[in-house]
Amino acid sequence: MKLSKIKLETLIQETMDIWDIPYIETAGTQKGVQKSVGTRRELLRKERLIRSTARDLFFMISNSNRANRMGRSMEDTLAACFYAAVNKHNILIYLSDAEKSTQVDKGKIRDAYFYFARRVGGFKLEHRDFEYTKNQLYKRLELTNTALSKRSDKILDSIKNEIGIINSGWNGLVGAAVYMAQKEVFPIKKYTRKIISELFGTTDQSINNKIRAIERAQKAAA
């Protein structure tokens, strides 16, 4: 049953009313949410701006022929719009912060965010959470600031706008980049797919799939 616009507006407002929108710094450098310094009026303006942008993105999705919600609930879709709205205004936020604010699982937010980013304008694609995950994985192999990590970064950078590749399976994707990079860095293969998959908490198959996806993307871009 299709809701009337008035009823839909009411449901959207009720959903956004439960959001705990943090007052967060722009262009922050450390993980986590920090209190903004500013007048109460400035903070309220920022909050209204985020809610308004999220609402506009939601209706952009609703009116798009390419962006069917694919069974996603209104709450999940609005949470993705919230995450997109905060990023759109260059405010520091992580998926874990969005989960706390909207009370929607961060996995669902990420899935919806990347899905709509492929189909709707207005979603500013951010890689902040991916970068954080990547750096944590590098630490497991003690690769931080090494020749191997730098070469791996170049491989990942070459496909950073391929939303179909980076929208899921981040552990497998980083593992694939490390596996591919070592061919150019080491004369003899140092890390097998099995070693990487065990340390990165993924599977051999996931790494293989990501390797093929990266190679297809690089070939298409050549």
Secondary structure, DSSP 8 states (H G I E B T S, - for coil): ----HHHHHHHHHHHHHT-------BT--SSS-----S-HHHHHHHHHHHHHHHHHHHHHHHT-SS---TT--HHHHHHHHHHHHHHHTTB---HHHHHHHH-S-HHHHHHHHHHHHTT-TT-----HHHHHHHHHHHHHTT-TTSHHHHHHHHHHHHTTT-HHHHTS-HHHHHHHHHHHHHHHH-SS--S-HHHHHHHHT--HHHHHHHHHHHHHHHHHH-
